[in-house]
Amino acid sequence: MSTHTITTQKVNFKVFRFNAEDDYLPYYENYSMDVTSEEVVLDILNRIKWDHDGSFSYRRSCRHGICGACAIKVNGRSTLACKESMTTMIEYFGNELTIEPLSTKRAVKDMIIDKADFWDKHAKVNPYLVADIDEAPTCENLVSPHEAEELDEADLCIQCGACHYACPVVEINEDFFGPAAFAAAYRFESDVRDSDADRLIAVNEEKQGVWDCAKCFECAEVCPKDVNPISKITKLHQMAFKKGVAKNNVATRHAVGFFHSIKKRGVLDEGGLVLYSEGPSIVKHIPVALQMFRKGKITMPWNMPKSDNLDEIQKLIKSSSTVKF
Amino acid sequence: MKKLKYALFTGCTAKQSTPEQMMSTMAVARKLNIELIELTEASCCGASHLQDYDDFLSLVLNARNIAYAEKHELTMVTICNTCQLNTAMTKHRLDNNAELKARVNEKLAEVGLEYKGTSLVTHFLYAIIDDFGLDKIKEMVVKPLSQFNIAPFYGCHNIRPSELHNESHKTAENPYNPTSLDDLIIACGGKNVEYEQKNKCCGFHIELQAPHTAAVLTGNAIAGATDQNADMMVTPCPLCHLKLDTQAHHASKAIGREVSLPVLHMQQMIGLALGCTPAELGLKHHVTEVNFI
């Protein structure tokens, strides 16, 4: 029989407290506890409520990483409380831990937030199967294992909101759907049975859609179910080109511009890329470009570098391209 | 110690908008007696934008770049976080999917190349820390940066996804509290600045399509460092550098507060501590002037 030693260490918690009905401003309460290596973050929330202050409020239900209710932030990092071990949190952040709701701006009571923005955006991607289903089928609607693999585990999302409230773009741009909504969009876009015509268009609109993703990978890092939302965002970009939904705008030209530049020189022509992406709007970049020029940061077209063995690159582009725009 | 030797994937900006990054990389390599064989055949990594357009093509092109490092039988070092991400991600996917690797190699065979998976892909920052060693850097410092508070700006693509980082480098990095760049600052004699944005996004990749979001992210980063008394910032990523160095004006407008800090490439910081001249390190190529030398 294997022996497993349980270790204990002292941790100081700084806990966000706020009651929207009574409090003018939020405040923090401090608790010191001995934490064992066996405990998860939810155990700490329970102990605060049961041992220290019965009025402390948070959402919890399944305790098995399925319902998605108990996501909060520890030292600014989104965390599903019932799944995250305290050992990992101490490893990440040390023995001084700050417990906050997913979004302090949206706090209703302590850890409980108003998730309306999350659900509104989720609803906007039609997160359900759109299909002409025979109401009295004579046999099952089969999906092959190969086709099911296309979902790439996007169906594992439990809508906990960890990624949504970790996304820096959601924080700044209130129209942006966010990583969870995109993962849901991909889940149905990649389903062979689905025939929705609006979803992919909606997630390709400027401001709200995938093109505003900053590619920071915060969503992939925090997801408690390893859905890897940014990989789904990348796939939605690719789908937009493959299915001919991609509009001709600065964002799509920014992607296609890399293709043309690499085809021409192997390396990127930075100025050429900006010109190709922006078109006449390039004038707005002139002030910064002039500053950069004065500092020797702009390469003139006649000095533009090229990769050696460029013919190889051009041959590979010819034989390996899978997309046309 | 055996002389360290790597295949250098410069990326595109080092040859265009951040010439100072190329200069300081070579200057530091000379000081540390590290031999860098430049992969002049390499193409652009796609910067995650080609990946949005044509995934398979991006794999073939990146596999070709790595194949050239393999030909030299050397570890590939990158000097750009986004080059690191896209190259290491290609390696990860090909090394874990025999069928995909075979499909890519079928294409590479047309130009007489093969991706084998024998070369590691690592960022120069970690090559210096893991292979050269911070203790040795410390011993070599002739001009300690002891009068400066320096704010490390890590850049997303070196630290996230953390699984990819840890697979590509000997030292694991905590994505929520990275320490390598802090350790490097300390080794150079400087005082490392702790601030909230050190592991956050600079907004570079959406500068064209979402300029406001991008500018706010940049502004928040410079403001965060300023509020913790930083005299300057330092970054291992030329894209972060471009954003922080050239976009301070837009960033200030976006966050409603005047912010501006000199930003060093990590190579320039090491170079200064080891006694390289400002000219060798290309300090005149900064838009936000490096005015403390």
Interface residues (C-beta under 8 A of the other chain):
Chain A: N75 G76 R77 E91 Y92 F93 P168 V169 I172 N173 E206 K207 W211 D212 C213 A214 K215 C216 F217 E218 A220 E221 N228 T234 H237 Q238 F241 N249 V250 A251 H254 A255 V256 G257 F258 F259 S261 I262 G266 V267 L268 E270 V274 S277 E278 P287 V288 Q291 M292 K295 G296 K297 I298 T299 M304 P305 S307 D308 N309 E312 I313 K315 L316 I317 S319 S320 S321 T322 V323 F325
Chain B: C12 T13 K15 Q16 S17 T18 P19 T40 E41 A42 S43 C44 G46 A47 S48 H49 L50 Q51 D52 Y53 D54 D55 F56 L57 V60 L61 R64 K107 L108 E110 V111 L113 C156 H157 R160 P161 S162 N174 P175 Y176 N177 E196 K200 C201 G203 H205 I206 L208 Q209 A210 H212 T213 A214 V216 L217 T246 Q247 H249 H250 K284 H285 H286 V287
